[in-house]
Amino acid sequence: MGIVEGKVAIVTGGTRGIGFTIVREFLKNGAKVALAGSRQETVDAALAKLAEEGFTDNVMGIAPALTDPDSVAAAFASVVDRFGRLDVLCNNAGVSSRTPLVDYTLEEFNKVMSINVTAVFVCTQAAARIMIEQGEGGAAQLAFKWGSERQSSVGAAAFCSRRRGPRRASSPRRASACSSAWKF
C-alpha cells in the first residue's frame, strides 16, 4: 500500500478538518491511528464517522490535555498498549483568533501560544521518548504561512508564529502549508 502501511500514528487535532483528513488517509493506506482531540465528545463523533466508513479495528481516540506532559504521556502510552508501538506523530492541533491586534488580550495570546507552541513541544517530547526507546519513529510538524501587509489580526500572527516557529520558516505571505519532520 505505501510507506505508512503497518505503521502506528498519532494525529493531534485529528477530529476535524485537515487532521481528520490525515487520519482518514493514514487509515486508507494501512496505518493504525490514534486521533487526538481536545474533548472526548469530539473524539467520539470522529470515531463514529470513521466507523460509518468501515474504519474500526485500526483506529482509536484519545483526548489528552496537550500542554500537560503527564496527560500526554499517559495517552501516548495507551496508544502503545493498544497497537504495540508508535511510529509517527503528526502535530496538527492548533487554534487561532480573529481578534484585531488592538483588542487582543494577553490571555488570548497565551492561549494560542499554549496550544500552538507548548503542545507541539510536549507531544514531540513524549513521542520522542517512546520512539527512541523502541529504536525508530518520527514526528511531523504542520506549518502555515498566512497573511499580508494588510493583516491586522495578532491572532493570525500568533497562529502563524506557532506553525512556523518549529519550522523556522521565512516571512509570511498568503495562505499556504508546509511542514518539517524529525526522525528519532
C-alpha distance (Angstrom), angle and dihedral (degrees) to the residues before:
residue distance angle dihedral
M1 . . .
G2 3.77 . .
I3 3.75 149.4 .
V4 3.82 94.6 -51.4
E5 3.79 96.9 49.6
G6 3.81 108.6 126.3
K7 3.82 92.2 4.4
V8 3.81 123.6 126.4
A9 3.79 116.9 -131.8
I10 3.79 137.5 -177.0
V11 3.80 116.1 -154.7
T12 3.80 116.2 -167.1
G13 3.77 113.8 -151.7
G14 3.80 85.4 25.2
T15 3.79 99.0 144.3
R16 3.82 99.0 81.3
G17 3.78 146.0 1.4
I18 3.78 119.7 9.9
G19 3.81 92.1 -7.9
F20 3.81 93.2 55.0
T21 3.80 89.8 48.7
I22 3.81 89.9 51.4
V23 3.82 90.0 50.6
R24 3.80 91.6 49.6
E25 3.82 93.0 47.8
F26 3.80 92.2 48.7
L27 3.82 89.3 51.3
K28 3.82 92.8 46.7
N29 3.80 88.1 53.2
G30 3.80 96.0 51.7
A31 3.81 103.6 -94.9
K32 3.78 127.0 135.5
V33 3.79 109.3 -126.7
A34 3.78 139.7 -163.0
L35 3.78 109.9 -161.9
A36 3.79 113.6 -154.5
G37 3.77 122.0 -152.6
S38 3.77 136.0 174.5
R39 3.81 94.9 -118.7
Q40 3.80 131.6 32.9
E41 3.81 91.6 -129.2
T42 3.81 92.3 58.6
V43 3.80 89.8 46.4
D44 3.82 90.6 51.3
A45 3.81 91.9 48.1
A46 3.82 91.6 50.9
L47 3.81 91.4 47.9
A48 3.82 90.1 50.1
K49 3.81 90.9 51.9
L50 3.81 90.9 49.5
A51 3.82 90.3 48.1
E52 3.83 88.9 55.4
E53 3.80 86.4 56.1
G54 3.81 91.2 51.1
F55 3.81 99.1 -100.6
T56 3.80 109.4 129.0
D57 3.80 114.1 117.4
N58 3.79 99.9 50.8
V59 3.80 99.6 43.3
M60 3.78 135.3 72.9
G61 3.77 135.8 169.1
I62 3.79 132.2 -128.1
A63 3.81 131.0 -178.3
P64 3.80 108.1 -166.4
A65 3.78 124.2 163.3
L66 3.81 94.1 -105.9
T67 3.80 94.5 -150.1
D68 3.83 93.7 51.4
P69 3.82 111.4 85.8
D70 3.81 93.5 -158.0
S71 3.81 93.2 49.8
V72 3.80 91.9 47.7
A73 3.82 93.3 45.5
A74 3.82 91.1 51.3
A75 3.80 93.1 47.4
F76 3.80 93.1 47.3
A77 3.83 89.8 47.6
S78 3.83 88.4 54.7
V79 3.81 88.4 56.1
V80 3.81 90.7 52.3
D81 3.82 89.6 46.6
R82 3.81 90.8 53.3
F83 3.82 101.2 38.7
G84 3.82 102.9 22.8
R85 3.81 98.8 -120.7
L86 3.82 146.7 14.7
D87 3.79 121.0 -119.6
V88 3.81 106.5 161.5
L89 3.79 135.3 32.6
C90 3.79 115.6 -170.0
N91 3.81 109.8 -167.3
N92 3.78 100.1 -155.2
A93 3.83 103.7 139.1
G94 3.77 114.9 112.5
V95 3.78 143.5 145.4
S96 3.78 133.8 -152.9
S97 3.78 140.0 -178.7
R98 3.78 134.2 -140.3
T99 3.78 92.8 -151.3
P100 3.81 111.9 132.5
L101 3.80 115.4 -111.8
V102 3.80 94.8 -110.2
D103 3.83 91.8 53.1
Y104 3.80 98.3 40.9
T105 3.79 113.9 116.1
L106 3.77 127.4 -145.8
E107 3.80 87.7 -119.8
E108 3.83 90.8 57.7
F109 3.80 91.3 46.3
N110 3.82 92.1 49.3
K111 3.81 91.3 50.0
V112 3.80 91.4 53.0
M113 3.80 92.6 46.3
S114 3.80 92.2 45.4
I115 3.79 93.4 58.2
N116 3.79 96.9 31.2
V117 3.81 99.3 45.6
T118 3.80 112.2 11.0
A119 3.80 93.8 46.0
V120 3.81 91.0 51.8
F121 3.80 89.7 54.2
V122 3.82 94.5 44.7
C123 3.82 93.9 47.2
T124 3.79 95.1 43.3
Q125 3.80 91.7 48.8
A126 3.82 92.6 49.4
A127 3.80 92.1 47.5
A128 3.81 92.6 45.0
R129 3.79 91.1 54.8
I130 3.81 90.7 54.1
M131 3.80 93.9 43.2
I132 3.80 94.8 47.5
E133 3.81 90.3 50.3
Q134 3.81 91.6 51.0
G135 3.81 92.4 42.6
E136 3.81 101.5 -116.5
G137 3.79 147.4 40.6
G138 3.78 140.5 102.5
A139 3.80 146.9 -137.8
A140 3.79 131.8 -133.2
Q141 3.79 123.4 -155.1
L142 3.78 115.8 -157.6
A143 3.79 113.3 -144.8
F144 3.78 134.7 -173.0
K145 3.77 136.6 -158.7
W146 3.76 111.7 -153.1
G147 3.77 139.0 164.1
S148 3.75 143.4 32.9
E149 3.77 139.1 -127.5
R150 3.82 88.4 -76.2
Q151 3.81 94.1 53.4
S152 3.81 106.7 115.8
S153 3.79 101.0 171.6
V154 3.77 114.8 108.7
G155 3.81 84.3 -166.1
A156 3.77 89.1 68.2
A157 3.79 89.6 44.1
A158 3.80 92.0 51.2
F159 3.80 90.9 47.0
C160 3.79 92.7 50.1
S161 3.79 92.5 43.5
R162 3.77 88.9 59.1
R163 3.72 95.1 44.0
R164 3.76 92.8 46.2
G165 3.80 98.3 34.3
P166 3.80 96.8 76.4
R167 3.80 89.4 46.1
R168 3.83 97.7 43.9
A169 3.77 89.6 -139.1
S170 3.79 128.0 173.4
S171 3.81 132.0 -100.7
P172 3.83 120.5 -36.5
R173 3.80 121.7 -103.7
R174 3.79 131.5 161.9
A175 3.81 120.8 -32.3
S176 3.78 114.2 -60.2
A177 3.76 135.9 136.5
C178 3.77 132.8 -124.4
S179 3.77 135.5 161.8
S180 3.75 145.2 -156.9
A181 3.76 130.1 -152.0
W182 3.77 141.1 -162.5
K183 3.77 128.1 -158.4
F184 3.80 117.2 -147.3
